[in-house]
């Protein structure tokens, strides 16, 4: 009987050893993904929400610091969009199209 009892313990011992090995192999991945998720959530909440407000047609706006973007330039009577981004100086005014005199 003792030989059959030892053979019965062997599979359960093997299975618990396998479970422990799987846990130790999976645990670093769970910690890694938990850390990545936490970092992503902290970054999302720390950056805050942005809110866009359209300026009315009757009011110009001033450019704030560090504004970069593509702009339109008047070339031979046509408005042409620039191919590259440019830095717009802080304090310049943005005006609605109705403020621009067409020729």
C-alpha positions as CSV (number, residue, x, y, z in Angstrom):
1,X,0.0,0.0,0.0
2,X,2.8,2.3,0.7
3,X,4.1,2.1,-2.8
4,X,0.7,3.0,-4.2
5,X,0.3,5.9,-1.7
6,X,3.7,7.3,-2.8
7,X,2.7,7.1,-6.5
8,X,-0.5,9.0,-5.7
9,X,1.4,11.8,-4.0
10,X,3.7,12.1,-6.9
11,X,1.2,13.5,-9.5
12,X,-0.2,16.0,-7.0
13,X,3.3,17.0,-6.0
14,X,4.2,17.5,-9.6
15,X,1.1,19.5,-10.3
16,X,1.6,21.8,-7.3
17,X,5.2,22.3,-8.4
18,X,4.1,23.2,-11.9
19,X,1.6,25.7,-10.5
20,X,4.2,27.3,-8.4
21,X,6.6,27.5,-11.4
22,X,3.8,29.0,-13.6
23,X,3.0,31.6,-10.9
24,X,6.7,32.6,-10.6
25,X,6.9,32.9,-14.4
26,X,3.7,34.9,-14.8
27,X,4.1,37.2,-11.8
28,X,6.7,39.5,-13.4
29,X,4.5,39.9,-16.5
30,X,1.5,40.8,-14.3
31,X,3.7,43.4,-12.4
32,X,5.0,44.8,-15.7
33,X,1.5,45.2,-17.2
34,X,0.2,46.7,-14.0
35,X,3.0,49.2,-14.0
36,X,2.4,50.1,-17.6
37,X,-1.3,50.6,-17.0
38,X,-0.7,52.7,-13.9
39,X,1.8,54.9,-15.8
40,X,-0.6,55.4,-18.7
41,X,-3.4,56.3,-16.3
42,X,-1.2,58.8,-14.4
43,X,0.0,60.4,-17.6
44,X,-3.6,60.7,-18.9
45,X,-4.8,62.3,-15.7
46,X,-1.8,64.5,-15.2
47,X,-2.1,66.0,-18.7
48,X,-5.5,67.3,-17.9
49,X,-8.3,67.9,-20.4
50,X,-8.0,70.3,-23.2
51,X,-10.8,72.5,-24.2
52,X,-11.2,74.3,-27.5
53,X,-13.1,77.5,-27.7
54,X,-13.8,79.0,-31.1
55,X,-13.3,82.8,-31.4
56,X,-16.2,84.7,-32.6
57,X,-16.0,86.4,-36.1
58,X,-16.1,89.8,-34.5
59,X,-13.0,89.3,-32.3
60,X,-9.3,88.7,-33.2
61,X,-7.1,86.5,-31.1
62,X,-3.5,86.6,-30.0
63,X,-1.0,83.8,-30.4
64,X,0.4,82.3,-27.2
65,X,3.8,80.9,-26.5
66,X,5.4,78.1,-28.6
67,X,2.8,77.8,-31.4
68,X,3.9,75.8,-34.4
69,X,1.9,74.9,-37.5
70,X,1.3,75.2,-41.2
71,X,0.1,78.5,-42.4
72,X,-1.4,80.0,-45.6
73,X,0.5,82.6,-47.6
74,X,-0.8,84.7,-50.4
75,X,1.1,83.8,-53.6
76,X,0.0,85.4,-56.9
77,X,-3.4,86.2,-55.5
78,X,-4.0,82.6,-54.3
79,X,-3.9,81.3,-50.7
80,X,-1.3,78.5,-50.6
81,X,-0.7,76.2,-47.6
82,X,2.9,75.9,-46.5
83,X,4.5,72.5,-46.8
84,X,6.4,72.8,-43.5
85,X,5.5,73.9,-40.0
86,X,6.6,77.3,-38.8
87,X,6.9,78.9,-35.4
88,X,4.4,81.7,-34.9
89,X,5.8,84.5,-32.7
90,X,4.0,85.0,-29.4
91,X,1.7,88.1,-29.5
92,X,0.9,88.1,-33.2
93,X,-2.8,88.4,-33.9
94,X,-5.1,86.0,-35.6
95,X,-7.9,87.6,-37.4
96,X,-11.0,86.1,-39.0
97,X,-11.2,86.1,-42.8
98,X,-13.7,89.1,-42.8
99,X,-10.8,91.3,-41.4
100,X,-8.7,90.6,-44.5
101,X,-9.2,92.7,-47.5
102,X,-9.4,90.6,-50.7
103,X,-7.9,92.1,-53.8
